[in-house]
Amino acid sequence: MAGTPPNVCMFGTGEYTTGFTDKGASTSDKSTGVVALVMLDLRLRGKIGRLGMCGVQGPKLPAVRAHMASALGGFVGIEPGCIETWPADDVVDPSAFQQARPARSPHCACTIFCCTRMVFGRACTEPALLAARRFE
């Protein structure tokens, strides 16, 4: 499908991606995050399609989403709420990347910014990410 913007999945939910740390909002120069901000801007410009974010700690995700809404929601056209997240909010799952739908699309791109080498290594070689699949 020529002209179809790629879907993007961001692996990692930490400071560089979202501006959120285990202690809450970052106080560094990355307080709004870097990766998600750029992806949201690219989505606003029509350069990417669906946008997802995958971590390991589902219970952390509501706070991450609230932080992103607060830090980025005031920018015209930027919609942090459009980001699909995995795993579910009540689940801790090192294999959640297998569920990340944008990464299973024929036209996809992934960013990987995570501190867990095991997750990084598995995400880079996982057949679920390498195979071109359609959204469910």
N, CA, C and O atoms as a printed pandas DataFrame, in Angstrom:
     atom_number atom_name residue_name chain_id  residue_number  x_coord  y_coord  z_coord
0              1         N          MET        A               1    0.831   -1.183    0.000
1              2        CA          MET        A               1    0.000    0.000    0.000
2              3         C          MET        A               1    0.875    1.245    0.000
3              4         O          MET        A               1    1.264    1.738    1.059
4              5         N          ALA        A               2    1.169    1.731   -1.139
5              6        CA          ALA        A               2    1.971    2.952   -1.233
6              7         C          ALA        A               2    1.224    4.123   -0.616
7              8         O          ALA        A               2    0.015    4.272   -0.792
8              9         N          GLY        A               3    1.949    4.930    0.092
9             10        CA          GLY        A               3    1.344    6.113    0.693
10            11         C          GLY        A               3    0.752    5.886    2.072
11            12         O          GLY        A               3    0.361    6.845    2.738
12            13         N          THR        A               4    0.677    4.644    2.512
13            14        CA          THR        A               4    0.159    4.369    3.843
14            15         C          THR        A               4    1.263    4.638    4.861
15            16         O          THR        A               4    2.343    4.054    4.773
16            17         N          PRO        A               5    0.999    5.518    5.826
17            18        CA          PRO        A               5    2.052    5.792    6.812
18            19         C          PRO        A               5    2.274    4.577    7.704
19            20         O          PRO        A               5    1.326    3.852    8.007
20            21         N          PRO        A               6    3.505    4.348    8.122
21            22        CA          PRO        A               6    3.780    3.195    8.983
22            23         C          PRO        A               6    3.194    3.388   10.369
23            24         O          PRO        A               6    3.070    4.511   10.858
24            25         N          ASN        A               7    2.841    2.285   10.988
25            26        CA          ASN        A               7    2.492    2.291   12.399
26            27         C          ASN        A               7    3.804    2.236   13.171
27            28         O          ASN        A               7    4.803    1.724   12.667
28            29         N          VAL        A               8    3.801    2.757   14.378
29            30        CA          VAL        A               8    5.030    2.783   15.176
30            31         C          VAL        A               8    4.733    2.256   16.576
31            32         O          VAL        A               8    3.729    2.613   17.192
32            33         N          CYS        A               9    5.620    1.408   17.060
33            34        CA          CYS        A               9    5.532    0.954   18.440
34            35         C          CYS        A               9    6.821    1.346   19.152
35            36         O          CYS        A               9    7.925    1.070   18.683
36            37         N          MET        A              10    6.650    1.983   20.271
37            38        CA          MET        A              10    7.781    2.397   21.108
38            39         C          MET        A              10    7.939    1.367   22.218
39            40         O          MET        A              10    7.025    1.173   23.019
40            41         N          PHE        A              11    9.083    0.709   22.271
41            42        CA          PHE        A              11    9.360   -0.248   23.332
42            43         C          PHE        A              11   10.164    0.458   24.402
43            44         O          PHE        A              11   11.266    0.949   24.156
44            45         N          GLY        A              12    9.593    0.499   25.592
45            46        CA          GLY        A              12   10.180    1.219   26.713
46            47         C          GLY        A              12    9.268    2.372   27.091
47            48         O          GLY        A              12    8.785    3.103   26.227
48            49         N          THR        A              13    9.035    2.530   28.387
49            50        CA          THR        A              13    8.105    3.557   28.876
50            51         C          THR        A              13    8.785    4.523   29.836
51            52         O          THR        A              13    8.123    5.209   30.614
52            53         N          GLY        A              14   10.101    4.571   29.773
53            54        CA          GLY        A              14   10.854    5.370   30.729
54            55         C          GLY        A              14   11.090    6.802   30.312
55            56         O          GLY        A              14   10.418    7.343   29.433
56            57         N          GLU        A              15   12.063    7.397   30.968
57            58        CA          GLU        A              15   12.323    8.831   30.847
58            59         C          GLU        A              15   12.565    9.282   29.411
59            60         O          GLU        A              15   11.997   10.287   28.983
60            61         N          TYR        A              16   13.384    8.572   28.667
61            62        CA          TYR        A              16   13.710    9.044   27.320
62            63         C          TYR        A              16   12.501    8.974   26.390
63            64         O          TYR        A              16   12.359    9.801   25.490
64            65         N          THR        A              17   11.643    8.001   26.605
65            66        CA          THR        A              17   10.450    7.875   25.768
66            67         C          THR        A              17    9.339    8.794   26.242
67            68         O          THR        A              17    8.729    9.489   25.429
68            69         N          THR        A              18    9.060    8.813   27.547
69            70        CA          THR        A              18    7.858    9.488   28.055
70            71         C          THR        A              18    8.117   10.665   28.989
71            72         O          THR        A              18    7.212   11.466   29.223
72            73         N          GLY        A              19    9.325   10.791   29.528
73            74        CA          GLY        A              19    9.584   11.816   30.530
74            75         C          GLY        A              19    9.182   11.382   31.924
75            76         O          GLY        A              19    9.158   12.199   32.845
76            77         N          PHE        A              20    8.864   10.104   32.091
77            78        CA          PHE        A              20    8.410    9.575   33.370
78            79         C          PHE        A              20    9.447    8.606   33.907
79            80         O          PHE        A              20    9.985    7.790   33.158
80            81         N          THR        A              21    9.729    8.690   35.196
81            82        CA          THR        A              21   10.682    7.787   35.847
82            83         C          THR        A              21    9.974    7.017   36.950
83            84         O          THR        A              21    8.792    7.236   37.213
84            85         N          ASP        A              22   10.704    6.116   37.591
85            86        CA          ASP        A              22   10.119    5.379   38.715
86            87         C          ASP        A              22    9.726    6.303   39.863
87            88         O          ASP        A              22    8.917    5.933   40.714
88            89         N          LYS        A              23   10.299    7.502   39.886
89            90        CA          LYS        A              23    9.990    8.476   40.947
90            91         C          LYS        A              23    8.961    9.504   40.490
91            92         O          LYS        A              23    8.665   10.444   41.227
92            93         N          GLY        A              24    8.417    9.345   39.306
93            94        CA          GLY        A              24    7.437   10.300   38.785
94            95         C          GLY        A              24    7.998   11.082   37.611
95            96         O          GLY        A              24    8.897   10.615   36.912
96            97         N          ALA        A              25    7.467   12.267   37.403
97            98        CA          ALA        A              25    7.893   13.110   36.284
98            99         C          ALA        A              25    9.383   13.422   36.403
99           100         O          ALA        A              25    9.876   13.733   37.488
100          101         N          SER        A              26   10.077   13.337   35.305
101          102        CA          SER        A              26   11.506   13.619   35.287
102          103         C          SER        A              26   11.768   15.095   35.583
103          104         O          SER        A              26   10.998   15.970   35.187
104          105         N          THR        A              27   12.853   15.347   36.277
105          106        CA          THR        A              27   13.270   16.732   36.525
106          107         C          THR        A              27   14.438   17.112   35.624
107          108         O          THR        A              27   15.022   18.185   35.776
108          109         N          SER        A              28   14.778   16.229   34.681
109          110        CA          SER        A              28   15.882   16.504   33.761
110          111         C          SER        A              28   15.386   17.316   32.564
111          112         O          SER        A              28   14.250   17.788   32.542
112          113         N          ASP        A              29   16.246   17.462   31.592
113          114        CA          ASP        A              29   15.865   18.159   30.364
114          115         C          ASP        A              29   14.947   17.299   29.489
115          116         O          ASP        A              29   14.537   17.734   28.412
116          117         N          LYS        A              30   14.626   16.100   29.937
117          118        CA          LYS        A              30   13.737   15.206   29.204
118          119         C          LYS        A              30   12.378   15.080   29.902
119          120         O          LYS        A              30   11.759   14.018   29.841
120          121         N          SER        A              31   11.918   16.111   30.546
121          122        CA          SER        A              31   10.692   16.021   31.337
122          123         C          SER        A              31    9.448   15.729   30.509
123          124         O          SER        A              31    8.456   15.236   31.046
124          125         N          THR        A              32    9.481   16.020   29.224
125          126        CA          THR        A              32    8.345   15.679   28.357
126          127         C          THR        A              32    8.619   14.405   27.575
127          128         O          THR        A              32    7.794   13.970   26.772
128          129         N          GLY        A              33    9.773   13.813   27.811
129          130        CA          GLY        A              33   10.173   12.670   27.004
130          131         C          GLY        A              33   10.716   13.175   25.678
131          132         O          GLY        A              33   10.622   14.362   25.364
132          133         N          VAL        A              34   11.275   12.276   24.916
133          134        CA          VAL        A              34   11.815   12.638   23.610
134          135         C          VAL        A              34   11.116   11.820   22.527
135          136         O          VAL        A              34   10.559   12.375   21.580
136          137         N          VAL        A              35   11.151   10.516   22.672
137          138        CA          VAL        A              35   10.653    9.631   21.628
138          139         C          VAL        A              35    9.150    9.822   21.403
139          140         O          VAL        A              35    8.721   10.010   20.265
140          141         N          ALA        A              36    8.351    9.776   22.463
141          142        CA          ALA        A              36    6.904    9.913   22.293
142          143         C          ALA        A              36    6.536   11.285   21.742
143          144         O          ALA        A              36    5.635   11.396   20.910
144          145         N          LEU        A              37    7.216   12.318   22.191
145          146        CA          LEU        A              37    6.948   13.666   21.684
146          147         C          LEU        A              37    7.187   13.735   20.172
147          148         O          LEU        A              37    6.373   14.288   19.433
148          149         N          VAL        A              38    8.304   13.173   19.726
149          150        CA          VAL        A              38    8.610   13.173   18.293
150          151         C          VAL        A              38    7.576   12.354   17.529
151          152         O          VAL        A              38    7.114   12.775   16.468
152          153         N          MET        A              39    7.211   11.194   18.055
153          154        CA          MET        A              39    6.231   10.339   17.376
154          155         C          MET        A              39    4.866   11.011   17.300
155          156         O          MET        A              39    4.183   10.915   16.280
156          157         N          LEU        A              40    4.467   11.685   18.364
157          158        CA          LEU        A              40    3.185   12.402   18.336
158          159         C          LEU        A              40    3.211   13.540   17.321
159          160         O          LEU        A              40    2.211   13.803   16.653
160          161         N          ASP        A              41    4.337   14.205   17.207
161          162        CA          ASP        A              41    4.468   15.265   16.205
162          163         C          ASP        A              41    4.407   14.675   14.792
163          164         O          ASP        A              41    3.746   15.228   13.912
164          165         N          LEU        A              42    5.090   13.566   14.582
165          166        CA          LEU        A              42    5.046   12.912   13.268
166          167         C          LEU        A              42    3.627   12.438   12.941
167          168         O          LEU        A              42    3.197   12.498   11.789
168          169         N          ARG        A              43    2.909   11.971   13.956
169          170        CA          ARG        A              43    1.518   11.557   13.733
170          171         C          ARG        A              43    0.663   12.761   13.367
171          172         O          ARG        A              43   -0.177   12.676   12.471
172          173         N          LEU        A              44    0.869   13.874   14.049
173          174        CA          LEU        A              44    0.145   15.110   13.745
174          175         C          LEU        A              44    0.376   15.528   12.291
175          176         O          LEU        A              44   -0.532   16.038   11.635
176          177         N          ARG        A              45    1.573   15.315   11.805
177          178        CA          ARG        A              45    1.934   15.689   10.432
178          179         C          ARG        A              45    1.538   14.635    9.396
179          180         O          ARG        A              45    1.793   14.807    8.204
180          181         N          GLY        A              46    0.913   13.542    9.851
181          182        CA          GLY        A              46    0.475   12.500    8.931
182          183         C          GLY        A              46    1.579   11.571    8.460
183          184         O          GLY        A              46    1.405   10.853    7.475
184          185         N          LYS        A              47    2.705   11.572    9.144
185          186        CA          LYS        A              47    3.846   10.757    8.732
186          187         C          LYS        A              47    3.809    9.345    9.296
187          188         O          LYS        A              47    4.461    8.447    8.762
188          189         N          ILE        A              48    3.044    9.137   10.381
189          190        CA          ILE        A              48    2.878    7.800   10.934
190          191         C          ILE        A              48    1.406    7.559   11.210
191          192         O          ILE        A              48    0.623    8.500   11.338
192          193         N          GLY        A              49    1.038    6.287   11.300
193          194        CA          GLY        A              49   -0.345    5.900   11.554
194          195         C          GLY        A              49   -0.583    5.658   13.033
195          196         O          GLY        A              49   -0.442    6.563   13.856
196          197         N          ARG        A              50   -0.946    4.424   13.358
197          198        CA          ARG        A              50   -1.199    4.068   14.748
198          199         C          ARG        A              50    0.091    4.140   15.549
199          200         O          ARG        A              50    1.185    3.919   15.031
200          201         N          LEU        A              51   -0.070    4.454   16.819
201          202        CA          LEU        A              51    1.075    4.637   17.699
202          203         C          LEU        A              51    0.860    3.815   18.960
203          204         O          LEU        A              51   -0.179    3.922   19.611
204          205         N          GLY        A              52    1.839    3.001   19.300
205          206        CA          GLY        A              52    1.749    2.168   20.488
206          207         C          GLY        A              52    2.980    2.313   21.358
207          208         O          GLY        A              52    4.028    2.781   20.912
208          209         N          MET        A              53    2.833    1.900   22.611
209          210        CA          MET        A              53    3.939    1.953   23.564
210          211         C          MET        A              53    3.864    0.697   24.420
211          212         O          MET        A              53    2.795    0.340   24.917
212          213         N          CYS        A              54    4.979    0.041   24.588
213          214        CA          CYS        A              54    4.997   -1.224   25.307
214          215         C          CYS        A              54    6.090   -1.210   26.363
215          216         O          CYS        A              54    7.229   -0.820   26.106
216          217         N          GLY        A              55    5.714   -1.644   27.553
217          218        CA          GLY        A              55    6.662   -1.799   28.641
218          219         C          GLY        A              55    6.493   -3.159   29.272
219          220         O          GLY        A              55    5.939   -4.070   28.656
220          221         N          VAL        A              56    6.958   -3.305   30.481
221          222        CA          VAL        A              56    6.815   -4.542   31.245
222          223         C          VAL        A              56    5.814   -4.339   32.378
223          224         O          VAL        A              56    5.030   -5.236   32.688
224          225         N          GLN        A              57    5.843   -3.160   32.993
225          226        CA          GLN        A              57    5.065   -2.858   34.197
226          227         C          GLN        A              57    3.722   -2.201   33.865
227          228         O          GLN        A              57    3.633   -0.976   33.796
228          229         N          GLY        A              58    2.691   -3.003   33.661
229          230        CA          GLY        A              58    1.364   -2.459   33.387
230          231         C          GLY        A              58    0.857   -1.520   34.471
231          232         O          GLY        A              58    0.259   -0.497   34.139
232          233         N          PRO        A              59    1.067   -1.817   35.756
233          234        CA          PRO        A              59    0.583   -0.921   36.801
234          235         C          PRO        A              59    1.194    0.490   36.732
235          236         O          PRO        A              59    0.635    1.426   37.302
236          237         N          LYS        A              60    2.307    0.649   36.057
237          238        CA          LYS        A              60    2.940    1.960   35.889
238          239         C          LYS        A              60    2.255    2.789   34.793
239          240         O          LYS        A              60    2.357    4.016   34.797
240          241         N          LEU        A              61    1.568    2.139   33.867
241          242        CA          LEU        A              61    1.055    2.823   32.681
242          243         C          LEU        A              61    0.011    3.910   32.943
243          244         O          LEU        A              61    0.042    4.930   32.255
244          245         N          PRO        A              62   -0.917    3.751   33.905
245          246        CA          PRO        A              62   -1.846    4.864   34.149
246          247         C          PRO        A              62   -1.114    6.147   34.554
247          248         O          PRO        A              62   -1.496    7.234   34.121
248          249         N          ALA        A              63   -0.073    6.034   35.373
249          250        CA          ALA        A              63    0.701    7.217   35.770
250          251         C          ALA        A              63    1.478    7.780   34.583
251          252         O          ALA        A              63    1.609    8.997   34.453
252          253         N          VAL        A              64    1.989    6.917   33.728
253          254        CA          VAL        A              64    2.701    7.370   32.526
254          255         C          VAL        A              64    1.740    8.140   31.621
255          256         O          VAL        A              64    2.068    9.225   31.142
256          257         N          ARG        A              65    0.554    7.575   31.389
257          258        CA          ARG        A              65   -0.437    8.248   30.528
258          259         C          ARG        A              65   -0.858    9.589   31.127
259          260         O          ARG        A              65   -1.008   10.571   30.399
260          261         N          ALA        A              66   -1.049    9.638   32.441
261          262        CA          ALA        A              66   -1.440   10.896   33.090
262          263         C          ALA        A              66   -0.314   11.926   32.957
263          264         O          ALA        A              66   -0.576   13.099   32.693
264          265         N          HIS        A              67    0.918   11.497   33.135
265          266        CA          HIS        A              67    2.052   12.412   32.979
266          267         C          HIS        A              67    2.103   12.952   31.554
267          268         O          HIS        A              67    2.266   14.155   31.353
268          269         N          MET        A              68    1.967   12.079   30.571
269          270        CA          MET        A              68    2.040   12.517   29.177
270          271         C          MET        A              68    0.898   13.470   28.839
271          272         O          MET        A              68    1.101   14.440   28.108
272          273         N          ALA        A              69   -0.291   13.207   29.358
273          274        CA          ALA        A              69   -1.418   14.115   29.120
274          275         C          ALA        A              69   -1.123   15.489   29.713
275          276         O          ALA        A              69   -1.436   16.515   29.109
276          277         N          SER        A              70   -0.524   15.499   30.891
277          278        CA          SER        A              70   -0.197   16.761   31.545
278          279         C          SER        A              70    0.945   17.498   30.830
279          280         O          SER        A              70    0.872   18.707   30.607
280          281         N          ALA        A              71    1.991   16.755   30.478
281          282        CA          ALA        A              71    3.182   17.372   29.890
282          283         C          ALA        A              71    3.007   17.736   28.417
283          284         O          ALA        A              71    3.610   18.701   27.948
284          285         N          LEU        A              72    2.192   16.978   27.682
285          286        CA          LEU        A              72    2.092   17.176   26.231
286          287         C          LEU        A              72    0.712   17.599   25.747
287          288         O          LEU        A              72    0.571   18.106   24.634
288          289         N          GLY        A              73   -0.297   17.394   26.568
289          290        CA          GLY        A              73   -1.673   17.644   26.138
290          291         C          GLY        A              73   -1.982   19.093   25.815
291          292         O          GLY        A              73   -2.970   19.367   25.133
292          293         N          GLY        A              74   -1.174   20.024   26.279
293          294        CA          GLY        A              74   -1.425   21.431   26.019
294          295         C          GLY        A              74   -0.956   21.919   24.662
295          296         O          GLY        A              74   -1.243   23.052   24.273
296          297         N          PHE        A              75   -0.239   21.076   23.940
297          298        CA          PHE        A              75    0.238   21.467   22.616
298          299         C          PHE        A              75   -0.852   21.219   21.584
299          300         O          PHE        A              75   -1.433   20.134   21.549
300          301         N          VAL        A              76   -1.132   22.193   20.758
301          302        CA          VAL        A              76   -2.204   22.098   19.768
302          303         C          VAL        A              76   -1.959   20.904   18.844
303          304         O          VAL        A              76   -0.903   20.790   18.221
304          305         N          GLY        A              77   -2.941   20.031   18.768
305          306        CA          GLY        A              77   -2.881   18.889   17.868
306          307         C          GLY        A              77   -2.174   17.667   18.412
307          308         O          GLY        A              77   -2.283   16.586   17.833
308          309         N          ILE        A              78   -1.453   17.810   19.507
309          310        CA          ILE        A              78   -0.753   16.665   20.096
310          311         C          ILE        A              78   -1.742   15.918   20.987
311          312         O          ILE        A              78   -2.328   16.506   21.896
312          313         N          GLU        A              79   -1.926   14.631   20.730
313          314        CA          GLU        A              79   -2.909   13.831   21.453
314          315         C          GLU        A              79   -2.260   12.613   22.106
315          316         O          GLU        A              79   -2.257   11.535   21.513
316          317         N          PRO        A              80   -1.718   12.757   23.300
317          318        CA          PRO        A              80   -1.082   11.612   23.952
318          319         C          PRO        A              80   -2.048   10.446   24.178
319          320         O          PRO        A              80   -1.625    9.294   24.263
320          321         N          GLY        A              81   -3.333   10.746   24.276
321          322        CA          GLY        A              81   -4.329    9.700   24.510
322          323         C          GLY        A              81   -4.501    8.740   23.350
323          324         O          GLY        A              81   -5.156    7.710   23.507
324          325         N          CYS        A              82   -3.937    9.041   22.196
325          326        CA          CYS        A              82   -4.056    8.151   21.038
326          327         C          CYS        A              82   -3.099    6.971   21.125
327          328         O          CYS        A              82   -3.216    6.029   20.341
328          329         N          ILE        A              83   -2.167    7.002   22.050
329          330        CA          ILE        A              83   -1.155    5.946   22.139
330          331         C          ILE        A              83   -1.754    4.708   22.809
331          332         O          ILE        A              83   -2.215    4.761   23.949
332          333         N          GLU        A              84   -1.736    3.605   22.080
333          334        CA          GLU        A              84   -2.162    2.325   22.637
334          335         C          GLU        A              84   -1.027    1.800   23.522
335          336         O          GLU        A              84    0.143    1.976   23.183
336          337         N          THR        A              85   -1.352    1.161   24.644
337          338        CA          THR        A              85   -0.305    0.689   25.553
338          339         C          THR        A              85   -0.462   -0.789   25.885
339          340         O          THR        A              85   -1.566   -1.332   25.921
340          341         N          TRP        A              86    0.696   -1.425   26.127
341          342        CA          TRP        A              86    0.758   -2.824   26.549
342          343         C          TRP        A              86    1.818   -2.945   27.615
343          344         O          TRP        A              86    2.813   -2.223   27.553
344          345         N          PRO        A              87    1.658   -3.824   28.595
345          346        CA          PRO        A              87    0.564   -4.756   28.820
346          347         C          PRO        A              87   -0.629   -4.053   29.456
347          348         O          PRO        A              87   -0.625   -2.832   29.617
348          349         N          ALA        A              88   -1.639   -4.819   29.812
349          350        CA          ALA        A              88   -2.795   -4.265   30.509
350          351         C          ALA        A              88   -2.340   -3.626   31.818
351          352         O          ALA        A              88   -1.311   -4.002   32.379
352          353         N          ASP        A              89   -3.108   -2.668   32.290
353          354        CA          ASP        A              89   -2.726   -1.892   33.475
354          355         C          ASP        A              89   -2.519   -2.722   34.739
355          356         O          ASP        A              89   -1.848   -2.266   35.665
356          357         N          ASP        A              90   -3.074   -3.915   34.799
357          358        CA          ASP        A              90   -2.940   -4.733   36.005
358          359         C          ASP        A              90   -1.980   -5.914   35.815
359          360         O          ASP        A              90   -1.977   -6.853   36.611
360          361         N          VAL        A              91   -1.163   -5.856   34.752
361          362        CA          VAL        A              91   -0.307   -6.983   34.409
362          363         C          VAL        A              91    1.164   -6.566   34.382
363          364         O          VAL        A              91    1.508   -5.499   33.872
364          365         N          VAL        A              92    2.022   -7.417   34.934
365          366        CA          VAL        A              92    3.475   -7.282   34.778
366          367         C          VAL        A              92    3.882   -8.422   33.854
367          368         O          VAL        A              92    3.703   -9.593   34.189
368          369         N          ASP        A              93    4.432   -8.077   32.689
369          370        CA          ASP        A              93    4.707   -9.101   31.683
370          371         C          ASP        A              93    5.928   -8.752   30.837
371          372         O          ASP        A              93    5.850   -7.882   29.970
372          373         N          PRO        A              94    7.064   -9.427   31.082
373          374        CA          PRO        A              94    8.265   -9.180   30.277
374          375         C          PRO        A              94    8.079   -9.547   28.800
375          376         O          PRO        A              94    8.884   -9.142   27.961
376          377         N          SER        A              95    7.052  -10.292   28.480
377          378        CA          SER        A              95    6.790  -10.679   27.094
378          379         C          SER        A              95    5.674   -9.854   26.458
379          380         O          SER        A              95    5.137  -10.236   25.418
380          381         N          ALA        A              96    5.328   -8.739   27.068
381          382        CA          ALA        A              96    4.223   -7.918   26.552
382          383         C          ALA        A              96    4.474   -7.425   25.139
383          384         O          ALA        A              96    3.531   -7.137   24.402
384          385         N          PHE        A              97    5.742   -7.327   24.756
385          386        CA          PHE        A              97    6.048   -6.846   23.408
386          387         C          PHE        A              97    5.421   -7.736   22.340
387          388         O          PHE        A              97    5.207   -7.294   21.211
388          389         N          GLN        A              98    5.125   -8.988   22.689
389          390        CA          GLN        A              98    4.488   -9.884   21.726
390          391         C          GLN        A              98    3.054   -9.464   21.427
391          392         O          GLN        A              98    2.504   -9.841   20.392
392          393         N          GLN        A              99    2.453   -8.701   22.307
393          394        CA          GLN        A              99    1.073   -8.253   22.146
394          395         C          GLN        A              99    0.964   -6.921   21.412
395          396         O          GLN        A              99   -0.128   -6.537   20.993
396          397         N          ALA        A             100    2.059   -6.226   21.254
397          398        CA          ALA        A             100    2.051   -4.853   20.747
398          399         C          ALA        A             100    1.628   -4.817   19.279
399          400         O          ALA        A             100    2.430   -5.098   18.388
400          401         N          ARG        A             101    0.390   -4.476   19.037
401          402        CA          ARG        A             101   -0.181   -4.547   17.696
402          403         C          ARG        A             101    0.520   -3.695   16.637
403          404         O          ARG        A             101    0.699   -4.176   15.519
404          405         N          PRO        A             102    0.928   -2.455   16.928
405          406        CA          PRO        A             102    1.581   -1.709   15.844
406          407         C          PRO        A             102    2.831   -2.394   15.319
407          408         O          PRO        A             102    3.194   -2.221   14.156
408          409         N          ALA        A             103    3.492   -3.171   16.169
409          410        CA          ALA        A             103    4.713   -3.851   15.747
410          411         C          ALA        A             103    4.410   -5.094   14.924
411          412         O          ALA        A             103    5.323   -5.726   14.395
412          413         N          ARG        A             104    3.147   -5.445   14.814
413          414        CA          ARG        A             104    2.751   -6.632   14.066
414          415         C          ARG        A             104    2.083   -6.262   12.754
415          416         O          ARG        A             104    1.388   -7.084   12.156
416          417         N          SER        A             105    2.280   -5.078   12.319
417          418        CA          SER        A             105    1.662   -4.582   11.107
418          419         C          SER        A             105    2.637   -4.681    9.938
419          420         O          SER        A             105    3.848   -4.592   10.142
420          421         N          PRO        A             106    2.134   -4.865    8.721
421          422        CA          PRO        A             106    3.034   -4.938    7.574
422          423         C          PRO        A             106    3.847   -3.663    7.367
423          424         O          PRO        A             106    4.966   -3.727    6.858
424          425         N          HIS        A             107    3.319   -2.534    7.742
425          426        CA          HIS        A             107    4.019   -1.256    7.594
426          427         C          HIS        A             107    4.288   -0.722    8.989
427          428         O          HIS        A             107    3.482    0.025    9.543
428          429         N          CYS        A             108    5.426   -1.108    9.557
429          430        CA          CYS        A             108    5.663   -0.712   10.936
430          431         C          CYS        A             108    7.110   -0.290   11.152
431          432         O          CYS        A             108    8.016   -0.626   10.390
432          433         N          ALA        A             109    7.272    0.455   12.219
433          434        CA          ALA        A             109    8.597    0.830   12.684
434          435         C          ALA        A             109    8.582    0.681   14.201
435          436         O          ALA        A             109    7.532    0.820   14.830
436          437         N          CYS        A             110    9.708    0.408   14.772
437          438        CA          CYS        A             110    9.800    0.249   16.220
438          439         C          CYS        A             110   10.966    1.064   16.747
439          440         O          CYS        A             110   12.001    1.197   16.093
440          441         N          THR        A             111   10.780    1.603   17.938
441          442        CA          THR        A             111   11.888    2.198   18.673
442          443         C          THR        A             111   12.065    1.362   19.924
443          444         O          THR        A             111   11.086    0.899   20.507
444          445         N          ILE        A             112   13.290    1.167   20.334
445          446        CA          ILE        A             112   13.555    0.378   21.548
446          447         C          ILE        A             112   14.471    1.194   22.447
447          448         O          ILE        A             112   15.653    1.378   22.157
448          449         N          PHE        A             113   13.898    1.680   23.546
449          450        CA          PHE        A             113   14.635    2.384   24.579
450          451         C          PHE        A             113   14.212    1.769   25.903
451          452         O          PHE        A             113   13.269    2.235   26.542
452          453         N          CYS        A             114   14.914    0.723   26.307
453          454        CA          CYS        A             114   14.576    0.070   27.573
454          455         C          CYS        A             114   15.858   -0.351   28.269
455          456         O          CYS        A             114   16.898   -0.546   27.640
456          457         N          CYS        A             115   15.757   -0.485   29.572
457          458        CA          CYS        A             115   16.960   -0.783   30.350
458          459         C          CYS        A             115   17.149   -2.271   30.580
459          460         O          CYS        A             115   18.172   -2.678   31.130
460          461         N          THR        A             116   16.209   -3.078   30.181
461          462        CA          THR        A             116   16.303   -4.505   30.425
462          463         C          THR        A             116   16.875   -5.200   29.203
463          464         O          THR        A             116   16.202   -5.328   28.180
464          465         N          ARG        A             117   18.115   -5.646   29.313
465          466        CA          ARG        A             117   18.774   -6.282   28.171
466          467         C          ARG        A             117   17.999   -7.494   27.669
467          468         O          ARG        A             117   17.926   -7.724   26.462
468          469         N          MET        A             118   17.420   -8.269   28.580
469          470        CA          MET        A             118   16.684   -9.457   28.172
470          471         C          MET        A             118   15.507   -9.069   27.273
471          472         O          MET        A             118   15.297   -9.680   26.225
472          473         N          VAL        A             119   14.752   -8.067   27.677
473          474        CA          VAL        A             119   13.611   -7.631   26.885
474          475         C          VAL        A             119   14.085   -7.091   25.547
475          476         O          VAL        A             119   13.498   -7.401   24.511
476          477         N          PHE        A             120   15.145   -6.283   25.556
477          478        CA          PHE        A             120   15.692   -5.738   24.327
478          479         C          PHE        A             120   16.100   -6.854   23.366
479          480         O          PHE        A             120   15.739   -6.833   22.189
480          481         N          GLY        A             121   16.856   -7.830   23.879
481          482        CA          GLY        A             121   17.316   -8.929   23.045
482          483         C          GLY        A             121   16.178   -9.739   22.476
483          484         O          GLY        A             121   16.190  -10.097   21.298
484          485         N          ARG        A             122   15.199  -10.028   23.301
485          486        CA          ARG        A             122   14.053  -10.805   22.829
486          487         C          ARG        A             122   13.232  -10.001   21.836
487          488         O          ARG        A             122   12.757  -10.546   20.841
488          489         N          ALA        A             123   13.061   -8.712   22.095
489          490        CA          ALA        A             123   12.268   -7.884   21.191
490          491         C          ALA        A             123   12.915   -7.795   19.815
491          492         O          ALA        A             123   12.223   -7.742   18.798
492          493         N          CYS        A             124   14.229   -7.777   19.786
493          494        CA          CYS        A             124   14.941   -7.657   18.506
494          495         C          CYS        A             124   14.897   -8.929   17.685
495          496         O          CYS        A             124   15.059   -8.879   16.466
496          497         N          THR        A             125   14.682  -10.065   18.323
497          498        CA          THR        A             125   14.718  -11.326   17.597
498          499         C          THR        A             125   13.388  -12.056   17.583
499          500         O          THR        A             125   13.266  -13.102   16.946
500          501         N          GLU        A             126   12.409  -11.536   18.261
501          502        CA          GLU        A             126   11.121  -12.215   18.381
502          503         C          GLU        A             126   10.424  -12.323   17.026
503          504         O          GLU        A             126   10.212  -11.310   16.359
504          505         N          PRO        A             127   10.067  -13.535   16.616
505          506        CA          PRO        A             127    9.367  -13.700   15.340
506          507         C          PRO        A             127    8.070  -12.902   15.246
507          508         O          PRO        A             127    7.675  -12.497   14.153
508          509         N          ALA        A             128    7.403  -12.671   16.380
509          510        CA          ALA        A             128    6.159  -11.894   16.341
510          511         C          ALA        A             128    6.409  -10.480   15.849
511          512         O          ALA        A             128    5.527   -9.871   15.244
512          513         N          LEU        A             129    7.604   -9.947   16.100
513          514        CA          LEU        A             129    7.921   -8.607   15.638
514          515         C          LEU        A             129    8.480   -8.623   14.229
515          516         O          LEU        A             129    8.333   -7.653   13.486
516          517         N          LEU        A             130    9.113   -9.707   13.865
517          518        CA          LEU        A             130    9.732   -9.790   12.550
518          519         C          LEU        A             130    8.715  -10.142   11.467
519          520         O          LEU        A             130    8.891   -9.784   10.302
520          521         N          ALA        A             131    7.670  -10.833   11.851
521          522        CA          ALA        A             131    6.656  -11.246   10.866
522          523         C          ALA        A             131    5.730  -10.086   10.555
523          524         O          ALA        A             131    5.340   -9.336   11.450
524          525         N          ALA        A             132    5.389   -9.943    9.322
525          526        CA          ALA        A             132    4.446   -8.893    8.916
526          527         C          ALA        A             132    3.038   -9.429    9.128
527          528         O          ALA        A             132    2.623  -10.381    8.467
528          529         N          ARG        A             133    2.311   -8.818   10.045
529          530        CA          ARG        A             133    0.947   -9.237   10.342
530          531         C          ARG        A             133    0.047   -8.023   10.337
531          532         O          ARG        A             133    0.508   -6.896   10.519
532          533         N          ARG        A             134   -1.213   -8.248   10.134
533          534        CA          ARG        A             134   -2.183   -7.163   10.148
534          535         C          ARG        A             134   -2.715   -6.949   11.546
535          536         O          ARG        A             134   -2.680   -7.845   12.389
536          537         N          PHE        A             135   -3.209   -5.742   11.778
537          538        CA          PHE        A             135   -3.875   -5.474   13.052
538          539         C          PHE        A             135   -5.064   -6.392   13.192
539          540         O          PHE        A             135   -5.712   -6.747   12.207
540          541         N          GLU        A             136   -5.349   -6.775   14.428
541          542        CA          GLU        A             136   -6.512   -7.614   14.689
542          543         C          GLU        A             136   -7.742   -6.755   14.792
543          544         O          GLU        A             136   -8.838   -7.270   15.011
